[in-house]
């Protein structure tokens, strides 16, 4: 058995909660092997699971206490999504840095934070 650790948890964050949800649902539509595991409710994180066991969840970028939002979750990868303005890097730089500090460092640095364009 290899000592390879596969990606287990992927966080998904948009510029605001509406873009987060819209982008996440678009992401699910494009990846049929990933299924939503909780009912969408206002103010709650969406969660999904892939056929390979990878877990996905959304982060509300407007939450003042982002570390509480993340909780004790181990995050392997962060996927950012935004509309054509691509303001997420400028607007949420501090939040992205906080999340980056919580990444497990189990995957190559160039794949830790990705941008999802839809």
C-alpha positions in Angstrom: 0.0 0.0 0.0 1.3 3.4 -0.9 1.7 6.3 1.5 -0.2 8.5 -0.9 -2.9 10.6 0.7 -5.7 11.6 -1.6 -7.5 14.9 -1.5 -10.2 14.6 1.1 -11.7 18.0 1.8 -12.2 20.8 -0.7 -13.6 24.2 0.4 -15.5 26.3 -2.1 -15.8 30.1 -1.7 -17.2 32.8 -3.9 -17.1 36.6 -3.7 -20.3 36.7 -1.7 -22.8 34.1 -0.5 -24.9 34.3 -3.7 -21.9 33.7 -6.0 -20.7 30.9 -3.7 -24.0 29.1 -4.0 -24.4 29.8 -7.7 -20.9 28.7 -8.4 -21.2 25.6 -6.3 -24.3 24.4 -8.0 -22.7 25.1 -11.4 -19.7 23.1 -10.2 -22.0 20.2 -9.2 -23.8 20.3 -12.6 -20.4 20.0 -14.3 -19.2 17.2 -12.1 -22.0 14.6 -12.0 -20.0 12.2 -9.8 -20.4 14.7 -6.9 -23.7 14.8 -5.2 -25.2 17.3 -2.7 -25.7 15.7 0.7 -27.7 18.4 2.6 -30.7 20.4 1.7 -30.0 24.0 0.7 -31.0 26.3 3.6 -30.4 30.0 3.9 -27.3 30.8 5.8 -26.0 27.2 6.0 -23.0 25.7 4.3 -23.7 23.4 1.4 -22.0 20.0 1.6 -21.4 17.4 -1.1 -19.5 14.2 -1.6 -17.7 12.7 -4.6 -17.8 9.1 -5.7 -14.2 8.8 -4.5 -15.2 10.0 -1.0 -13.9 13.6 -1.4 -15.9 16.0 0.7 -16.8 19.5 -0.5 -18.3 22.3 1.5 -19.0 26.0 0.9 -17.6 28.9 3.0 -19.5 32.1 3.5 -17.0 34.8 2.8 -19.1 37.5 4.6 -18.9 35.6 7.9 -16.9 37.8 10.3 -15.4 34.9 12.1 -14.1 32.8 9.2 -12.2 30.4 11.4 -15.4 29.5 13.3 -17.1 29.0 9.9 -14.4 26.5 9.0 -14.4 24.9 12.4 -12.1 21.9 12.9 -12.3 20.9 9.3 -9.1 19.9 7.6 -8.9 21.6 4.2 -6.8 20.1 1.4 -7.8 22.6 -1.3 -9.6 25.9 -1.7 -11.6 26.6 -4.8 -12.4 30.3 -5.4 -15.2 31.4 -7.8 -16.3 34.8 -8.9 -18.1 36.5 -11.7 -16.3 38.3 -14.5 -15.1 41.1 -12.2 -12.7 38.6 -10.4 -12.6 40.8 -7.3 -12.4 37.9 -4.8 -8.6 38.2 -4.5 -8.6 41.9 -3.8 -11.8 41.9 -1.6 -11.1 38.8 0.5 -7.3 38.7 0.6 -7.3 38.5 4.5 -9.8 35.6 4.5 -7.9 33.7 1.8 -4.7 34.1 3.8 -6.5 32.7 7.0 -7.8 29.8 5.0 -4.4 29.2 3.4 -2.9 28.9 6.9 -5.4 26.0 7.6 -4.6 24.0 4.5 -3.1 20.6 5.2 -0.1 21.1 2.7 -0.8 17.5 1.4 -0.9 18.6 -2.2 1.5 20.7 -4.3 1.4 24.4 -3.6 0.3 25.3 -7.1 -2.9 23.3 -6.6 -3.8 24.4 -3.1 -5.9 27.4 -4.2 -7.7 27.2 -7.6 -10.0 29.5 -9.4 -13.3 28.0 -10.8 -14.6 30.0 -13.8 -18.1 29.4 -15.0 
